[in-house]
Amino acid sequence: MTAPPGVMVAVEVDASAVRCGDQLLVGGQVHTVRDMVALPHGGKRLEFQGGETFTMRSTTLLWITRSVRPGRGGRR
């Protein structure tokens, strides 16, 4: 898999702001979000590229890295 174009930045997110392609560090390993499922009360179950899952509650805050394209509103 090739890295998406743009600049990698660190962003603090909650369950409502996490996106596919975001990368987060869990247990000393970097995981890339491949898919996610909305859960009751605003949580999300994240599925990573390797098949692992991670459940975020609506109050969970994480630092992730995200690729952004300068000059395009910061969205990929």
Number of C-alpha atoms within 10 A of each C-alpha: 3 4 8 13 10 14 12 16 10 13 14 11 16 18 21 15 9 22 17 14 19 19 21 19 13 9 7 7 7 13 22 21 22 18 15 17 10 14 14 8 9 13 18 20 16 23 19 21 13 10 11 12 16 14 16 20 17 15 13 12 14 15 15 20 20 23 19 17 14 11 7 8 8 12 11 13
